[in-house]
């Protein structure tokens, strides 16, 4: 299984925001943003900051995708 942040990118489009706007609003680093863009793991603190900045819940920005191994 892996994390997918597709919901986050769709939410940004709905809110007419770009990734730089998100980075500034949530106070996250550009390296964390790069990890999100690659569907890599980030800390729960980063995810909570994003939820707070976008006024949403965790399941609004993250989904778990099953992968075949």
Predicted model as a PDB file, atoms N, CA, C, CB and O in Angstrom, pLDDT in the B-factor column:
MODEL        1                                                                  
ATOM      1  N   UNK A   1       0.838  -1.183   0.000  1.00 85.00           N  
ATOM      2  CA  UNK A   1       0.000   0.000   0.000  1.00 85.00           C  
ATOM      3  C   UNK A   1       0.884   1.248   0.000  1.00 85.00           C  
ATOM      4  CB  UNK A   1      -0.954  -0.003   1.219  1.00 85.00           C  
ATOM      5  O   UNK A   1       2.017   1.230   0.482  1.00 85.00           O  
ATOM      6  N   UNK A   2       0.342   2.313  -0.545  1.00 88.00           N  
ATOM      7  CA  UNK A   2       1.074   3.576  -0.534  1.00 88.00           C  
ATOM      8  C   UNK A   2       0.107   4.737  -0.382  1.00 88.00           C  
ATOM      9  CB  UNK A   2       1.909   3.736  -1.816  1.00 88.00           C  
ATOM     10  O   UNK A   2      -1.092   4.621  -0.638  1.00 88.00           O  
ATOM     11  N   UNK A   3       0.668   5.855   0.040  1.00 91.00           N  
ATOM     12  CA  UNK A   3      -0.128   7.068   0.218  1.00 91.00           C  
ATOM     13  C   UNK A   3      -0.246   7.783  -1.129  1.00 91.00           C  
ATOM     14  CB  UNK A   3       0.509   8.008   1.295  1.00 91.00           C  
ATOM     15  O   UNK A   3       0.691   7.800  -1.926  1.00 91.00           O  
ATOM     16  N   UNK A   4      -1.399   8.360  -1.357  1.00 95.00           N  
ATOM     17  CA  UNK A   4      -1.612   9.163  -2.553  1.00 95.00           C  
ATOM     18  C   UNK A   4      -2.191  10.512  -2.117  1.00 95.00           C  
ATOM     19  CB  UNK A   4      -2.563   8.433  -3.572  1.00 95.00           C  
ATOM     20  O   UNK A   4      -3.081  10.578  -1.269  1.00 95.00           O  
ATOM     21  N   UNK A   5      -1.676  11.563  -2.705  1.00 96.00           N  
ATOM     22  CA  UNK A   5      -2.133  12.911  -2.366  1.00 96.00           C  
ATOM     23  C   UNK A   5      -2.926  13.552  -3.505  1.00 96.00           C  
ATOM     24  CB  UNK A   5      -0.942  13.791  -2.010  1.00 96.00           C  
ATOM     25  O   UNK A   5      -3.011  14.777  -3.599  1.00 96.00           O  
ATOM     26  N   UNK A   6      -3.503  12.719  -4.365  1.00 96.00           N  
ATOM     27  CA  UNK A   6      -4.307  13.232  -5.477  1.00 96.00           C  
ATOM     28  C   UNK A   6      -5.453  14.114  -4.982  1.00 96.00           C  
ATOM     29  CB  UNK A   6      -4.864  12.071  -6.306  1.00 96.00           C  
ATOM     30  O   UNK A   6      -5.777  15.129  -5.599  1.00 96.00           O  
ATOM     31  N   UNK A   7      -6.060  13.720  -3.871  1.00 97.00           N  
ATOM     32  CA  UNK A   7      -7.160  14.508  -3.315  1.00 97.00           C  
ATOM     33  C   UNK A   7      -6.691  15.907  -2.927  1.00 97.00           C  
ATOM     34  CB  UNK A   7      -7.763  13.798  -2.097  1.00 97.00           C  
ATOM     35  O   UNK A   7      -7.431  16.880  -3.072  1.00 97.00           O  
ATOM     36  N   UNK A   8      -5.460  16.000  -2.433  1.00 97.00           N  
ATOM     37  CA  UNK A   8      -4.903  17.301  -2.062  1.00 97.00           C  
ATOM     38  C   UNK A   8      -4.803  18.203  -3.282  1.00 97.00           C  
ATOM     39  CB  UNK A   8      -3.522  17.135  -1.408  1.00 97.00           C  
ATOM     40  O   UNK A   8      -5.195  19.368  -3.227  1.00 97.00           O  
ATOM     41  N   UNK A   9      -4.281  17.674  -4.378  1.00 97.00           N  
ATOM     42  CA  UNK A   9      -4.103  18.499  -5.582  1.00 97.00           C  
ATOM     43  C   UNK A   9      -5.452  18.927  -6.158  1.00 97.00           C  
ATOM     44  CB  UNK A   9      -3.295  17.730  -6.649  1.00 97.00           C  
ATOM     45  O   UNK A   9      -5.589  20.041  -6.664  1.00 97.00           O  
ATOM     46  N   UNK A  10      -6.446  18.045  -6.081  1.00 97.00           N  
ATOM     47  CA  UNK A  10      -7.792  18.421  -6.538  1.00 97.00           C  
ATOM     48  C   UNK A  10      -8.388  19.510  -5.651  1.00 97.00           C  
ATOM     49  CB  UNK A  10      -8.719  17.191  -6.553  1.00 97.00           C  
ATOM     50  O   UNK A  10      -9.050  20.426  -6.140  1.00 97.00           O  
ATOM     51  N   UNK A  11      -8.148  19.404  -4.343  1.00 97.00           N  
ATOM     52  CA  UNK A  11      -8.656  20.402  -3.408  1.00 97.00           C  
ATOM     53  C   UNK A  11      -8.006  21.761  -3.668  1.00 97.00           C  
ATOM     54  CB  UNK A  11      -8.404  19.956  -1.956  1.00 97.00           C  
ATOM     55  O   UNK A  11      -8.668  22.796  -3.580  1.00 97.00           O  
ATOM     56  N   UNK A  12      -6.722  21.758  -3.983  1.00 97.00           N  
ATOM     57  CA  UNK A  12      -6.045  23.021  -4.296  1.00 97.00           C  
ATOM     58  C   UNK A  12      -6.662  23.676  -5.523  1.00 97.00           C  
ATOM     59  CB  UNK A  12      -4.542  22.788  -4.523  1.00 97.00           C  
ATOM     60  O   UNK A  12      -6.843  24.893  -5.557  1.00 97.00           O  
ATOM     61  N   UNK A  13      -6.985  22.873  -6.526  1.00 96.00           N  
ATOM     62  CA  UNK A  13      -7.632  23.412  -7.726  1.00 96.00           C  
ATOM     63  C   UNK A  13      -8.983  24.015  -7.365  1.00 96.00           C  
ATOM     64  CB  UNK A  13      -7.804  22.310  -8.801  1.00 96.00           C  
ATOM     65  O   UNK A  13      -9.326  25.104  -7.827  1.00 96.00           O  
ATOM     66  N   UNK A  14      -9.752  23.307  -6.537  1.00 96.00           N  
ATOM     67  CA  UNK A  14     -11.068  23.797  -6.121  1.00 96.00           C  
ATOM     68  C   UNK A  14     -10.959  25.114  -5.359  1.00 96.00           C  
ATOM     69  CB  UNK A  14     -11.773  22.753  -5.254  1.00 96.00           C  
ATOM     70  O   UNK A  14     -11.830  25.977  -5.469  1.00 96.00           O  
ATOM     71  N   UNK A  15      -9.880  25.262  -4.585  1.00 95.00           N  
ATOM     72  CA  UNK A  15      -9.682  26.476  -3.789  1.00 95.00           C  
ATOM     73  C   UNK A  15      -8.876  27.538  -4.540  1.00 95.00           C  
ATOM     74  CB  UNK A  15      -8.982  26.131  -2.482  1.00 95.00           C  
ATOM     75  O   UNK A  15      -8.516  28.570  -3.975  1.00 95.00           O  
ATOM     76  N   UNK A  16      -8.598  27.273  -5.813  1.00 96.00           N  
ATOM     77  CA  UNK A  16      -7.850  28.205  -6.664  1.00 96.00           C  
ATOM     78  C   UNK A  16      -6.499  28.570  -6.028  1.00 96.00           C  
ATOM     79  CB  UNK A  16      -8.682  29.484  -6.918  1.00 96.00           C  
ATOM     80  O   UNK A  16      -6.118  29.739  -5.958  1.00 96.00           O  
ATOM     81  N   UNK A  17      -5.802  27.544  -5.574  1.00 96.00           N  
ATOM     82  CA  UNK A  17      -4.477  27.725  -4.960  1.00 96.00           C  
ATOM     83  C   UNK A  17      -3.445  26.942  -5.756  1.00 96.00           C  
ATOM     84  CB  UNK A  17      -4.478  27.268  -3.468  1.00 96.00           C  
ATOM     85  O   UNK A  17      -3.769  25.954  -6.415  1.00 96.00           O  
ATOM     86  N   UNK A  18      -2.205  27.393  -5.686  1.00 96.00           N  
ATOM     87  CA  UNK A  18      -1.127  26.604  -6.267  1.00 96.00           C  
ATOM     88  C   UNK A  18      -0.263  26.048  -5.140  1.00 96.00           C  
ATOM     89  CB  UNK A  18      -0.276  27.456  -7.253  1.00 96.00           C  
ATOM     90  O   UNK A  18      -0.519  26.316  -3.966  1.00 96.00           O  
ATOM     91  N   UNK A  19       0.755  25.279  -5.496  1.00 95.00           N  
ATOM     92  CA  UNK A  19       1.586  24.630  -4.473  1.00 95.00           C  
ATOM     93  C   UNK A  19       2.353  25.637  -3.630  1.00 95.00           C  
ATOM     94  CB  UNK A  19       2.562  23.669  -5.125  1.00 95.00           C  
ATOM     95  O   UNK A  19       2.566  25.410  -2.439  1.00 95.00           O  
ATOM     96  N   UNK A  20       2.764  26.731  -4.225  1.00 95.00           N  
ATOM     97  CA  UNK A  20       3.477  27.761  -3.463  1.00 95.00           C  
ATOM     98  C   UNK A  20       2.554  28.400  -2.432  1.00 95.00           C  
ATOM     99  CB  UNK A  20       4.045  28.838  -4.407  1.00 95.00           C  
ATOM    100  O   UNK A  20       2.963  28.660  -1.301  1.00 95.00           O  
ATOM    101  N   UNK A  21       1.305  28.652  -2.827  1.00 96.00           N  
ATOM    102  CA  UNK A  21       0.315  29.182  -1.883  1.00 96.00           C  
ATOM    103  C   UNK A  21       0.135  28.231  -0.704  1.00 96.00           C  
ATOM    104  CB  UNK A  21      -1.037  29.417  -2.587  1.00 96.00           C  
ATOM    105  O   UNK A  21       0.073  28.660   0.448  1.00 96.00           O  
ATOM    106  N   UNK A  22       0.052  26.943  -1.002  1.00 97.00           N  
ATOM    107  CA  UNK A  22      -0.105  25.939   0.053  1.00 97.00           C  
ATOM    108  C   UNK A  22       1.100  25.938   0.979  1.00 97.00           C  
ATOM    109  CB  UNK A  22      -0.304  24.543  -0.554  1.00 97.00           C  
ATOM    110  O   UNK A  22       0.950  25.913   2.201  1.00 97.00           O  
ATOM    111  N   UNK A  23       2.289  25.966   0.403  1.00 96.00           N  
ATOM    112  CA  UNK A  23       3.514  25.934   1.206  1.00 96.00           C  
ATOM    113  C   UNK A  23       3.557  27.098   2.186  1.00 96.00           C  
ATOM    114  CB  UNK A  23       4.748  25.966   0.301  1.00 96.00           C  
ATOM    115  O   UNK A  23       3.906  26.926   3.354  1.00 96.00           O  
ATOM    116  N   UNK A  24       3.204  28.269   1.707  1.00 97.00           N  
ATOM    117  CA  UNK A  24       3.210  29.456   2.561  1.00 97.00           C  
ATOM    118  C   UNK A  24       2.098  29.413   3.610  1.00 97.00           C  
ATOM    119  CB  UNK A  24       3.068  30.712   1.709  1.00 97.00           C  
ATOM    120  O   UNK A  24       2.332  29.726   4.777  1.00 97.00           O  
ATOM    121  N   UNK A  25       0.904  29.030   3.202  1.00 96.00           N  
ATOM    122  CA  UNK A  25      -0.243  29.013   4.119  1.00 96.00           C  
ATOM    123  C   UNK A  25      -0.057  27.977   5.230  1.00 96.00           C  
ATOM    124  CB  UNK A  25      -1.537  28.720   3.344  1.00 96.00           C  
ATOM    125  O   UNK A  25      -0.435  28.216   6.377  1.00 96.00           O  
ATOM    126  N   UNK A  26       0.523  26.836   4.887  1.00 97.00           N  
ATOM    127  CA  UNK A  26       0.680  25.763   5.860  1.00 97.00           C  
ATOM    128  C   UNK A  26       2.004  25.858   6.618  1.00 97.00           C  
ATOM    129  CB  UNK A  26       0.580  24.420   5.166  1.00 97.00           C  
ATOM    130  O   UNK A  26       2.182  25.196   7.640  1.00 97.00           O  
ATOM    131  N   UNK A  27       2.926  26.673   6.123  1.00 97.00           N  
ATOM    132  CA  UNK A  27       4.219  26.798   6.781  1.00 97.00           C  
ATOM    133  C   UNK A  27       5.055  25.537   6.679  1.00 97.00           C  
ATOM    134  CB  UNK A  27       4.026  27.153   8.222  1.00 97.00           C  
ATOM    135  O   UNK A  27       5.727  25.144   7.632  1.00 97.00           O  
ATOM    136  N   UNK A  28       5.006  24.906   5.515  1.00 97.00           N  
ATOM    137  CA  UNK A  28       5.800  23.690   5.314  1.00 97.00           C  
ATOM    138  C   UNK A  28       6.979  23.992   4.397  1.00 97.00           C  
ATOM    139  CB  UNK A  28       4.928  22.551   4.721  1.00 97.00           C  
ATOM    140  O   UNK A  28       6.975  24.986   3.671  1.00 97.00           O  
ATOM    141  N   UNK A  29       7.975  23.137   4.436  1.00 96.00           N  
ATOM    142  CA  UNK A  29       9.179  23.349   3.639  1.00 96.00           C  
ATOM    143  C   UNK A  29       8.965  22.921   2.191  1.00 96.00           C  
ATOM    144  CB  UNK A  29      10.358  22.585   4.244  1.00 96.00           C  
ATOM    145  O   UNK A  29       8.055  22.151   1.882  1.00 96.00           O  
ATOM    146  N   UNK A  30       9.810  23.427   1.324  1.00 96.00           N  
ATOM    147  CA  UNK A  30       9.720  23.043  -0.083  1.00 96.00           C  
ATOM    148  C   UNK A  30      10.083  21.570  -0.256  1.00 96.00           C  
ATOM    149  CB  UNK A  30      10.641  23.929  -0.946  1.00 96.00           C  
ATOM    150  O   UNK A  30       9.601  20.925  -1.187  1.00 96.00           O  
ATOM    151  N   UNK A  31      10.925  21.030   0.625  1.00 97.00           N  
ATOM    152  CA  UNK A  31      11.262  19.601   0.522  1.00 97.00           C  
ATOM    153  C   UNK A  31      10.046  18.738   0.884  1.00 97.00           C  
ATOM    154  CB  UNK A  31      12.463  19.255   1.450  1.00 97.00           C  
ATOM    155  O   UNK A  31       9.830  17.689   0.278  1.00 97.00           O  
ATOM    156  N   UNK A  32       9.260  19.172   1.860  1.00 96.00           N  
ATOM    157  CA  UNK A  32       8.032  18.436   2.193  1.00 96.00           C  
ATOM    158  C   UNK A  32       7.051  18.495   1.035  1.00 96.00           C  
ATOM    159  CB  UNK A  32       7.380  19.004   3.471  1.00 96.00           C  
ATOM    160  O   UNK A  32       6.384  17.507   0.727  1.00 96.00           O  
ATOM    161  N   UNK A  33       6.964  19.640   0.402  1.00 96.00           N  
ATOM    162  CA  UNK A  33       6.077  19.789  -0.753  1.00 96.00           C  
ATOM    163  C   UNK A  33       6.533  18.892  -1.897  1.00 96.00           C  
ATOM    164  CB  UNK A  33       6.030  21.257  -1.215  1.00 96.00           C  
ATOM    165  O   UNK A  33       5.711  18.297  -2.593  1.00 96.00           O  
ATOM    166  N   UNK A  34       7.836  18.797  -2.086  1.00 96.00           N  
ATOM    167  CA  UNK A  34       8.378  17.922  -3.133  1.00 96.00           C  
ATOM    168  C   UNK A  34       8.034  16.456  -2.833  1.00 96.00           C  
ATOM    169  CB  UNK A  34       9.919  18.101  -3.251  1.00 96.00           C  
ATOM    170  O   UNK A  34       7.692  15.702  -3.743  1.00 96.00           O  
ATOM    171  N   UNK A  35       8.124  16.059  -1.572  1.00 96.00           N  
ATOM    172  CA  UNK A  35       7.759  14.693  -1.197  1.00 96.00           C  
ATOM    173  C   UNK A  35       6.289  14.424  -1.473  1.00 96.00           C  
ATOM    174  CB  UNK A  35       8.068  14.442   0.279  1.00 96.00           C  
ATOM    175  O   UNK A  35       5.929  13.350  -1.955  1.00 96.00           O  
ATOM    176  N   UNK A  36       5.443  15.395  -1.170  1.00 96.00           N  
ATOM    177  CA  UNK A  36       4.017  15.244  -1.456  1.00 96.00           C  
ATOM    178  C   UNK A  36       3.789  15.054  -2.959  1.00 96.00           C  
ATOM    179  CB  UNK A  36       3.230  16.471  -0.944  1.00 96.00           C  
ATOM    180  O   UNK A  36       2.968  14.239  -3.380  1.00 96.00           O  
ATOM    181  N   UNK A  37       4.527  15.818  -3.747  1.00 95.00           N  
ATOM    182  CA  UNK A  37       4.393  15.731  -5.199  1.00 95.00           C  
ATOM    183  C   UNK A  37       4.797  14.378  -5.753  1.00 95.00           C  
ATOM    184  CB  UNK A  37       5.214  16.799  -5.852  1.00 95.00           C  
ATOM    185  O   UNK A  37       4.342  13.981  -6.826  1.00 95.00           O  
ATOM    186  N   UNK A  38       5.652  13.666  -5.025  1.00 95.00           N  
ATOM    187  CA  UNK A  38       6.118  12.343  -5.454  1.00 95.00           C  
ATOM    188  C   UNK A  38       5.393  11.220  -4.719  1.00 95.00           C  
ATOM    189  CB  UNK A  38       7.622  12.216  -5.230  1.00 95.00           C  
ATOM    190  O   UNK A  38       5.787  10.059  -4.819  1.00 95.00           O  
ATOM    191  N   UNK A  39       4.338  11.557  -3.984  1.00 93.00           N  
ATOM    192  CA  UNK A  39       3.589  10.582  -3.177  1.00 93.00           C  
ATOM    193  C   UNK A  39       4.492   9.848  -2.189  1.00 93.00           C  
ATOM    194  CB  UNK A  39       2.892   9.570  -4.086  1.00 93.00           C  
ATOM    195  O   UNK A  39       4.299   8.660  -1.927  1.00 93.00           O  
ATOM    196  N   UNK A  40       5.477  10.559  -1.644  1.00 94.00           N  
ATOM    197  CA  UNK A  40       6.356   9.975  -0.636  1.00 94.00           C  
ATOM    198  C   UNK A  40       5.811  10.281   0.752  1.00 94.00           C  
ATOM    199  CB  UNK A  40       7.802  10.508  -0.785  1.00 94.00           C  
ATOM    200  O   UNK A  40       4.914  11.110   0.906  1.00 94.00           O  
ATOM    201  N   UNK A  41       6.352   9.614   1.751  1.00 93.00           N  
ATOM    202  CA  UNK A  41       5.895   9.809   3.120  1.00 93.00           C  
ATOM    203  C   UNK A  41       6.348  11.158   3.667  1.00 93.00           C  
ATOM    204  CB  UNK A  41       6.406   8.683   4.012  1.00 93.00           C  
ATOM    205  O   UNK A  41       7.481  11.587   3.450  1.00 93.00           O  
ATOM    206  N   UNK A  42       5.443  11.813   4.377  1.00 95.00           N  
ATOM    207  CA  UNK A  42       5.757  13.041   5.111  1.00 95.00           C  
ATOM    208  C   UNK A  42       5.270  12.843   6.544  1.00 95.00           C  
ATOM    209  CB  UNK A  42       5.087  14.315   4.441  1.00 95.00           C  
ATOM    210  O   UNK A  42       4.517  11.909   6.820  1.00 95.00           O  
ATOM    211  N   UNK A  43       5.688  13.697   7.439  1.00 96.00           N  
ATOM    212  CA  UNK A  43       5.285  13.541   8.839  1.00 96.00           C  
ATOM    213  C   UNK A  43       3.813  13.910   9.016  1.00 96.00           C  
ATOM    214  CB  UNK A  43       6.168  14.412   9.758  1.00 96.00           C  
ATOM    215  O   UNK A  43       3.229  14.628   8.206  1.00 96.00           O  
ATOM    216  N   UNK A  44       3.242  13.402  10.086  1.00 95.00           N  
ATOM    217  CA  UNK A  44       1.855  13.735  10.386  1.00 95.00           C  
ATOM    218  C   UNK A  44       1.733  15.225  10.704  1.00 95.00           C  
ATOM    219  CB  UNK A  44       1.332  12.882  11.564  1.00 95.00           C  
ATOM    220  O   UNK A  44       0.682  15.822  10.475  1.00 95.00           O  
ATOM    221  N   UNK A  45       2.790  15.821  11.226  1.00 97.00           N  
ATOM    222  CA  UNK A  45       2.774  17.258  11.503  1.00 97.00           C  
ATOM    223  C   UNK A  45       2.540  18.048  10.218  1.00 97.00           C  
ATOM    224  CB  UNK A  45       4.094  17.696  12.167  1.00 97.00           C  
ATOM    225  O   UNK A  45       1.769  19.008  10.210  1.00 97.00           O  
ATOM    226  N   UNK A  46       3.196  17.652   9.146  1.00 97.00           N  
ATOM    227  CA  UNK A  46       3.014  18.324   7.853  1.00 97.00           C  
ATOM    228  C   UNK A  46       1.568  18.175   7.394  1.00 97.00           C  
ATOM    229  CB  UNK A  46       3.985  17.745   6.784  1.00 97.00           C  
ATOM    230  O   UNK A  46       0.950  19.142   6.948  1.00 97.00           O  
ATOM    231  N   UNK A  47       1.032  16.963   7.505  1.00 97.00           N  
ATOM    232  CA  UNK A  47      -0.354  16.731   7.079  1.00 97.00           C  
ATOM    233  C   UNK A  47      -1.342  17.534   7.916  1.00 97.00           C  
ATOM    234  CB  UNK A  47      -0.693  15.245   7.167  1.00 97.00           C  
ATOM    235  O   UNK A  47      -2.320  18.064   7.389  1.00 97.00           O  
ATOM    236  N   UNK A  48      -1.088  17.622   9.214  1.00 97.00           N  
ATOM    237  CA  UNK A  48      -1.976  18.400  10.074  1.00 97.00           C  
ATOM    238  C   UNK A  48      -1.901  19.888   9.763  1.00 97.00           C  
ATOM    239  CB  UNK A  48      -1.634  18.161  11.535  1.00 97.00           C  
ATOM    240  O   UNK A  48      -2.919  20.580   9.807  1.00 97.00           O  
ATOM    241  N   UNK A  49      -0.724  20.384   9.454  1.00 97.00           N  
ATOM    242  CA  UNK A  49      -0.587  21.799   9.069  1.00 97.00           C  
ATOM    243  C   UNK A  49      -1.373  22.094   7.800  1.00 97.00           C  
ATOM    244  CB  UNK A  49       0.897  22.167   8.865  1.00 97.00           C  
ATOM    245  O   UNK A  49      -2.016  23.137   7.682  1.00 97.00           O  
ATOM    246  N   UNK A  50      -1.316  21.166   6.854  1.00 97.00           N  
ATOM    247  CA  UNK A  50      -2.059  21.340   5.603  1.00 97.00           C  
ATOM    248  C   UNK A  50      -3.559  21.336   5.882  1.00 97.00           C  
ATOM    249  CB  UNK A  50      -1.695  20.225   4.587  1.00 97.00           C  
ATOM    250  O   UNK A  50      -4.294  22.172   5.357  1.00 97.00           O  
ATOM    251  N   UNK A  51      -4.010  20.398   6.707  1.00 97.00           N  
ATOM    252  CA  UNK A  51      -5.439  20.334   7.055  1.00 97.00           C  
ATOM    253  C   UNK A  51      -5.895  21.627   7.723  1.00 97.00           C  
ATOM    254  CB  UNK A  51      -5.717  19.135   7.985  1.00 97.00           C  
ATOM    255  O   UNK A  51      -6.979  22.134   7.431  1.00 97.00           O  
ATOM    256  N   UNK A  52      -5.077  22.151   8.606  1.00 97.00           N  
ATOM    257  CA  UNK A  52      -5.430  23.396   9.288  1.00 97.00           C  
ATOM    258  C   UNK A  52      -5.498  24.558   8.297  1.00 97.00           C  
ATOM    259  CB  UNK A  52      -4.411  23.707  10.401  1.00 97.00           C  
ATOM    260  O   UNK A  52      -6.427  25.364   8.341  1.00 97.00           O  
ATOM    261  N   UNK A  53      -4.509  24.639   7.403  1.00 97.00           N  
ATOM    262  CA  UNK A  53      -4.468  25.730   6.423  1.00 97.00           C  
ATOM    263  C   UNK A  53      -5.638  25.674   5.442  1.00 97.00           C  
ATOM    264  CB  UNK A  53      -3.158  25.689   5.656  1.00 97.00           C  
ATOM    265  O   UNK A  53      -6.153  26.709   5.019  1.00 97.00           O  
ATOM    266  N   UNK A  54      -6.050  24.460   5.085  1.00 97.00           N  
ATOM    267  CA  UNK A  54      -7.129  24.304   4.106  1.00 97.00           C  
ATOM    268  C   UNK A  54      -8.487  24.095   4.761  1.00 97.00           C  
ATOM    269  CB  UNK A  54      -6.830  23.141   3.187  1.00 97.00           C  
ATOM    270  O   UNK A  54      -9.498  23.969   4.071  1.00 97.00           O  
ATOM    271  N   UNK A  55      -8.515  24.058   6.100  1.00 96.00           N  
ATOM    272  CA  UNK A  55      -9.749  23.832   6.852  1.00 96.00           C  
ATOM    273  C   UNK A  55     -10.451  22.569   6.358  1.00 96.00           C  
ATOM    274  CB  UNK A  55     -10.688  25.048   6.730  1.00 96.00           C  
ATOM    275  O   UNK A  55     -11.603  22.603   5.925  1.00 96.00           O  
ATOM    276  N   UNK A  56      -9.722  21.455   6.436  1.00 96.00           N  
ATOM    277  CA  UNK A  56     -10.267  20.189   5.968  1.00 96.00           C  
ATOM    278  C   UNK A  56      -9.817  19.060   6.892  1.00 96.00           C  
ATOM    279  CB  UNK A  56      -9.831  19.909   4.511  1.00 96.00           C  
ATOM    280  O   UNK A  56      -9.060  19.279   7.837  1.00 96.00           O  
ATOM    281  N   UNK A  57     -10.284  17.874   6.610  1.00 96.00           N  
ATOM    282  CA  UNK A  57      -9.920  16.681   7.372  1.00 96.00           C  
ATOM    283  C   UNK A  57      -8.845  15.909   6.616  1.00 96.00           C  
ATOM    284  CB  UNK A  57     -11.163  15.783   7.631  1.00 96.00           C  
ATOM    285  O   UNK A  57      -8.633  16.120   5.422  1.00 96.00           O  
ATOM    286  N   UNK A  58      -8.176  15.020   7.327  1.00 96.00           N  
ATOM    287  CA  UNK A  58      -7.095  14.240   6.730  1.00 96.00           C  
ATOM    288  C   UNK A  58      -7.568  13.434   5.519  1.00 96.00           C  
ATOM    289  CB  UNK A  58      -6.495  13.305   7.768  1.00 96.00           C  
ATOM    290  O   UNK A  58      -6.867  13.363   4.510  1.00 96.00           O  
ATOM    291  N   UNK A  59      -8.739  12.836   5.616  1.00 95.00           N  
ATOM    292  CA  UNK A  59      -9.222  12.032   4.486  1.00 95.00           C  
ATOM    293  C   UNK A  59      -9.650  12.878   3.284  1.00 95.00           C  
ATOM    294  CB  UNK A  59     -10.385  11.174   4.933  1.00 95.00           C  
ATOM    295  O   UNK A  59      -9.984  12.333   2.232  1.00 95.00           O  
ATOM    296  N   UNK A  60      -9.642  14.195   3.434  1.00 96.00           N  
ATOM    297  CA  UNK A  60      -9.906  15.087   2.297  1.00 96.00           C  
ATOM    298  C   UNK A  60      -8.664  15.288   1.439  1.00 96.00           C  
ATOM    299  CB  UNK A  60     -10.413  16.440   2.793  1.00 96.00           C  
ATOM    300  O   UNK A  60      -8.766  15.744   0.299  1.00 96.00           O  
ATOM    301  N   UNK A  61      -7.487  14.950   1.977  1.00 97.00           N  
ATOM    302  CA  UNK A  61      -6.247  15.210   1.242  1.00 97.00           C  
ATOM    303  C   UNK A  61      -5.403  13.962   0.984  1.00 97.00           C  
ATOM    304  CB  UNK A  61      -5.424  16.208   1.993  1.00 97.00           C  
ATOM    305  O   UNK A  61      -4.498  13.988   0.151  1.00 97.00           O  
ATOM    306  N   UNK A  62      -5.693  12.876   1.691  1.00 96.00           N  
ATOM    307  CA  UNK A  62      -4.877  11.662   1.582  1.00 96.00           C  
ATOM    308  C   UNK A  62      -5.762  10.463   1.330  1.00 96.00           C  
ATOM    309  CB  UNK A  62      -4.037  11.445   2.852  1.00 96.00           C  
ATOM    310  O   UNK A  62      -6.859  10.358   1.878  1.00 96.00           O  
ATOM    311  N   UNK A  63      -5.274   9.554   0.491  1.00 95.00           N  
ATOM    312  CA  UNK A  63      -5.941   8.273   0.355  1.00 95.00           C  
ATOM    313  C   UNK A  63      -4.873   7.183   0.273  1.00 95.00           C  
ATOM    314  CB  UNK A  63      -6.872   8.252  -0.900  1.00 95.00           C  
ATOM    315  O   UNK A  63      -3.743   7.436  -0.146  1.00 95.00           O  
ATOM    316  N   UNK A  64      -5.236   6.003   0.668  1.00 92.00           N  
ATOM    317  CA  UNK A  64      -4.316   4.880   0.614  1.00 92.00           C  
ATOM    318  C   UNK A  64      -4.652   4.048  -0.601  1.00 92.00           C  
ATOM    319  CB  UNK A  64      -4.381   4.030   1.905  1.00 92.00           C  
ATOM    320  O   UNK A  64      -5.788   3.610  -0.782  1.00 92.00           O  
ATOM    321  N   UNK A  65      -3.644   3.837  -1.431  1.00 89.00           N  
ATOM    322  CA  UNK A  65      -3.834   3.033  -2.641  1.00 89.00           C  
ATOM    323  C   UNK A  65      -3.181   1.684  -2.436  1.00 89.00           C  
ATOM    324  CB  UNK A  65      -3.247   3.744  -3.895  1.00 89.00           C  
ATOM    325  O   UNK A  65      -2.058   1.584  -1.942  1.00 89.00           O  
ATOM    326  N   UNK A  66      -3.894   0.666  -2.817  1.00 88.00           N  
ATOM    327  CA  UNK A  66      -3.328  -0.688  -2.738  1.00 88.00           C  
ATOM    328  C   UNK A  66      -2.427  -0.919  -3.948  1.00 88.00           C  
ATOM    329  CB  UNK A  66      -4.459  -1.772  -2.675  1.00 88.00           C  
ATOM    330  O   UNK A  66      -2.772  -0.582  -5.080  1.00 88.00           O  
ATOM    331  N   UNK A  67      -1.278  -1.497  -3.678  1.00 80.00           N  
ATOM    332  CA  UNK A  67      -0.355  -1.823  -4.762  1.00 80.00           C  
ATOM    333  C   UNK A  67      -0.138  -3.322  -4.776  1.00 80.00           C  
ATOM    334  CB  UNK A  67       0.996  -1.068  -4.604  1.00 80.00           C  
ATOM    335  O   UNK A  67      -0.147  -3.973  -3.731  1.00 80.00           O  
ATOM    336  N   UNK A  68       0.053  -3.851  -5.938  1.00 76.00           N  
ATOM    337  CA  UNK A  68       0.315  -5.294  -6.052  1.00 76.00           C  
ATOM    338  C   UNK A  68       1.793  -5.522  -5.843  1.00 76.00           C  
ATOM    339  CB  UNK A  68      -0.144  -5.860  -7.438  1.00 76.00           C  
ATOM    340  O   UNK A  68       2.640  -4.853  -6.435  1.00 76.00           O  
ATOM    341  N   UNK A  69       2.080  -6.479  -4.989  1.00 64.00           N  
ATOM    342  CA  UNK A  69       3.491  -6.763  -4.691  1.00 64.00           C  
ATOM    343  C   UNK A  69       3.842  -8.165  -5.094  1.00 64.00           C  
ATOM    344  CB  UNK A  69       3.792  -6.560  -3.209  1.00 64.00           C  
ATOM    345  O   UNK A  69       4.984  -8.589  -4.922  1.00 64.00           O  
TER     346      UNK A  69                                                      
ENDMDL                                                                          
END                                                                             
